[in-house]
Amino acid sequence: MAKQRPTSKSRVPDPEPRRYSPPQPGVPTTPQRRSTYIEAVALYERGLEAVQRHDYRGAIDLLEAVLRQYPEERELHERIVAPESSGKD
């Protein structure tokens, strides 16, 4: 006969399952984007395309334009600005 595990008397009961609550009307489910977001991304992508073509001067100009013209687009800024130290010496 197989041994059975002793049951613990201090076992905490499982919490009730969480119930699904549909989104409230009038509350946006996705973050709102600025109207300039699409323009900023398009300029950023042009900069990346310039890098792929090895047009580094053009890429610098385009990516600097993103930083200058769209200062509110922090996500793009973080992708453009390289950290000062990569951790490699």
Backbone as CSV, one residue per row, in Angstrom:
resi,resn,N_x,N_y,N_z,CA_x,CA_y,CA_z,C_x,C_y,C_z
1,MET,0.839,-1.175,0.000,0.000,0.000,0.000,0.884,1.238,0.000
2,ALA,0.515,2.251,-0.795,1.300,3.479,-0.907,1.100,4.348,0.324
3,LYS,2.183,4.998,0.702,2.099,5.887,1.853,1.367,7.169,1.455
4,GLN,0.592,7.669,2.354,-0.116,8.931,2.112,0.566,10.029,2.898
5,ARG,0.570,11.227,2.316,1.147,12.375,3.005,0.229,12.806,4.130
6,PRO,0.810,13.159,5.235,-0.036,13.687,6.299,-0.595,15.042,5.887
7,THR,-1.824,15.276,6.190,-2.432,16.552,5.842,-2.088,17.581,6.899
8,SER,-1.832,18.771,6.445,-1.485,19.861,7.351,-2.763,20.513,7.847
9,LYS,-2.832,20.732,9.139,-4.023,21.342,9.719,-4.028,22.858,9.527
10,SER,-2.861,23.428,9.199,-2.790,24.879,9.059,-2.915,25.314,7.598
11,ARG,-3.496,24.496,6.784,-3.633,24.814,5.360,-4.570,26.003,5.171
12,VAL,-4.099,26.941,4.355,-4.900,28.123,4.045,-5.822,27.780,2.886
13,PRO,-7.104,28.084,3.010,-8.022,27.771,1.912,-7.698,28.607,0.677
14,ASP,-7.962,28.033,-0.480,-7.729,28.753,-1.732,-8.630,29.979,-1.798
15,PRO,-8.068,31.106,-2.271,-8.911,32.294,-2.409,-9.950,32.081,-3.511
16,GLU,-11.005,32.827,-3.433,-12.036,32.717,-4.462,-11.446,33.160,-5.794
17,PRO,-11.853,32.523,-6.884,-11.330,32.945,-8.184,-11.781,34.366,-8.501
18,ARG,-10.889,35.074,-9.167,-11.229,36.444,-9.541,-12.262,36.426,-10.648
19,ARG,-13.188,37.305,-10.524,-14.244,37.391,-11.525,-13.860,38.426,-12.577
20,TYR,-14.234,38.145,-13.804,-13.981,39.057,-14.903,-14.923,40.243,-14.806
21,SER,-14.353,41.422,-14.893,-15.203,42.610,-14.932,-14.941,43.320,-16.263
22,PRO,-15.980,43.483,-17.065,-15.797,44.128,-18.367,-15.356,45.574,-18.193
23,PRO,-14.682,46.130,-19.218,-14.242,47.520,-19.125,-15.431,48.461,-18.936
24,GLN,-15.200,49.481,-18.156,-16.244,50.471,-17.915,-16.424,51.334,-19.160
25,PRO,-17.665,51.684,-19.503,-17.876,52.540,-20.670,-17.243,53.911,-20.436
26,GLY,-16.631,54.416,-21.475,-16.016,55.744,-21.395,-14.591,55.716,-20.872
27,VAL,-14.125,54.542,-20.414,-12.761,54.415,-19.915,-11.936,53.756,-21.015
28,PRO,-10.894,54.440,-21.517,-10.106,53.856,-22.603,-9.351,52.621,-22.115
29,THR,-9.313,51.574,-22.941,-8.619,50.346,-22.573,-7.176,50.352,-23.053
30,THR,-6.841,51.216,-23.994,-5.471,51.337,-24.464,-4.982,52.750,-24.176
31,PRO,-3.672,52.899,-23.989,-3.164,54.239,-23.708,-3.405,55.178,-24.882
32,GLN,-3.708,56.401,-24.575,-3.935,57.395,-25.618,-2.599,57.855,-26.179
33,ARG,-2.498,57.932,-27.477,-1.293,58.410,-28.151,-1.503,59.859,-28.553
34,ARG,-0.425,60.604,-28.544,-0.494,61.990,-29.005,-0.732,62.002,-30.513
35,SER,-1.269,63.083,-31.004,-1.541,63.165,-32.443,-0.243,63.178,-33.250
36,THR,0.855,63.556,-32.622,2.134,63.604,-33.330,2.892,62.290,-33.269
37,TYR,2.372,61.314,-32.556,3.073,60.047,-32.370,3.382,59.372,-33.707
38,ILE,2.407,59.315,-34.593,2.599,58.644,-35.888,3.670,59.350,-36.703
39,GLU,3.660,60.672,-36.673,4.682,61.435,-37.401,6.066,61.172,-36.821
40,ALA,6.156,61.123,-35.503,7.442,60.878,-34.851,7.966,59.485,-35.191
41,VAL,7.090,58.498,-35.179,7.502,57.132,-35.505,7.942,57.043,-36.962
42,ALA,7.243,57.716,-37.844,7.617,57.697,-39.262,9.016,58.279,-39.459
43,LEU,9.315,59.370,-38.787,10.635,59.986,-38.884,11.698,59.064,-38.288
44,TYR,11.386,58.433,-37.167,12.295,57.475,-36.527,12.589,56.311,-37.477
45,GLU,11.552,55.788,-38.119,11.743,54.669,-39.044,12.585,55.074,-40.242
46,ARG,12.409,56.300,-40.724,13.269,56.792,-41.814,14.720,56.826,-41.377
47,GLY,14.952,57.190,-40.120,16.311,57.184,-39.579,16.898,55.781,-39.541
48,LEU,16.087,54.808,-39.128,16.566,53.425,-39.099,16.860,52.905,-40.510
49,GLU,16.018,53.281,-41.458,16.251,52.874,-42.846,17.557,53.458,-43.364
50,ALA,17.859,54.693,-42.972,19.121,55.321,-43.381,20.310,54.554,-42.800
51,VAL,20.186,54.094,-41.564,21.253,53.289,-40.960,21.455,52.012,-41.769
52,GLN,20.375,51.363,-42.158,20.475,50.117,-42.922,21.105,50.339,-44.286
53,ARG,20.954,51.536,-44.849,21.578,51.877,-46.136,23.010,52.372,-45.953
54,HIS,23.476,52.395,-44.714,24.804,52.901,-44.355,24.937,54.397,-44.613
55,ASP,23.820,55.090,-44.619,23.802,56.554,-44.738,23.785,57.124,-43.319
56,TYR,24.930,57.066,-42.670,24.986,57.413,-41.255,24.758,58.903,-41.010
57,ARG,25.244,59.754,-41.892,25.008,61.197,-41.727,23.505,61.487,-41.816
58,GLY,22.835,60.887,-42.797,21.391,61.074,-42.927,20.641,60.516,-41.729
59,ALA,21.100,59.365,-41.222,20.458,58.753,-40.057,20.589,59.657,-38.844
60,ILE,21.769,60.211,-38.648,21.974,61.124,-37.516,21.049,62.318,-37.626
61,ASP,20.960,62.886,-38.818,20.091,64.055,-39.011,18.626,63.715,-38.704
62,LEU,18.167,62.570,-39.193,16.768,62.182,-38.973,16.480,61.871,-37.506
63,LEU,17.380,61.138,-36.865,17.149,60.766,-35.470,17.277,61.977,-34.548
64,GLU,18.191,62.887,-34.864,18.270,64.129,-34.083,17.013,64.968,-34.270
65,ALA,16.422,64.900,-35.464,15.172,65.620,-35.711,14.057,65.067,-34.830
66,VAL,14.040,63.758,-34.618,13.038,63.168,-33.713,13.217,63.742,-32.315
67,LEU,14.463,63.782,-31.852,14.737,64.305,-30.507,14.339,65.773,-30.386
68,ARG,14.603,66.535,-31.408,14.348,67.976,-31.391,12.863,68.306,-31.589
69,GLN,12.219,67.671,-32.544,10.848,68.027,-32.903,9.794,67.358,-32.019
70,TYR,10.136,66.228,-31.404,9.157,65.481,-30.610,9.719,65.177,-29.219
71,PRO,9.955,66.205,-28.420,10.547,65.984,-27.096,9.645,65.190,-26.152
72,GLU,8.354,65.139,-26.426,7.425,64.428,-25.548,7.414,62.913,-25.792
73,GLU,8.039,62.460,-26.848,8.029,61.032,-27.191,9.194,60.326,-26.509
74,ARG,9.038,60.085,-25.218,10.110,59.506,-24.404,10.519,58.112,-24.868
75,GLU,9.550,57.327,-25.316,9.861,55.969,-25.759,10.840,55.985,-26.928
76,LEU,10.617,56.879,-27.875,11.525,56.980,-29.011,12.875,57.539,-28.573
77,HIS,12.867,58.487,-27.659,14.120,59.059,-27.160,14.978,57.977,-26.519
78,GLU,14.342,57.098,-25.753,15.093,56.029,-25.099,15.702,55.080,-26.116
79,ARG,15.059,54.902,-27.244,15.605,54.027,-28.281,16.747,54.694,-29.041
80,ILE,16.691,56.007,-29.141,17.695,56.729,-29.919,18.955,56.996,-29.110
81,VAL,18.784,57.476,-27.893,19.923,57.902,-27.085,20.588,56.669,-26.489
82,ALA,21.855,56.487,-26.823,22.604,55.339,-26.309,23.080,55.637,-24.894
83,PRO,23.108,54.628,-24.049,23.640,54.853,-22.696,25.132,55.198,-22.778
84,GLU,25.588,55.978,-21.815,26.989,56.419,-21.827,27.935,55.252,-21.641
85,SER,27.524,54.268,-20.877,28.373,53.104,-20.641,27.581,51.852,-20.944
86,SER,28.121,50.993,-21.782,27.432,49.746,-22.110,27.757,48.640,-21.122
87,GLY,28.622,48.934,-20.143,28.989,47.937,-19.150,30.208,47.135,-19.569
88,LYS,30.686,47.369,-20.785,31.881,46.668,-21.275,33.069,47.614,-21.208
89,ASP,34.173,47.099,-20.717,35.384,47.931,-20.630,36.444,47.430,-21.560
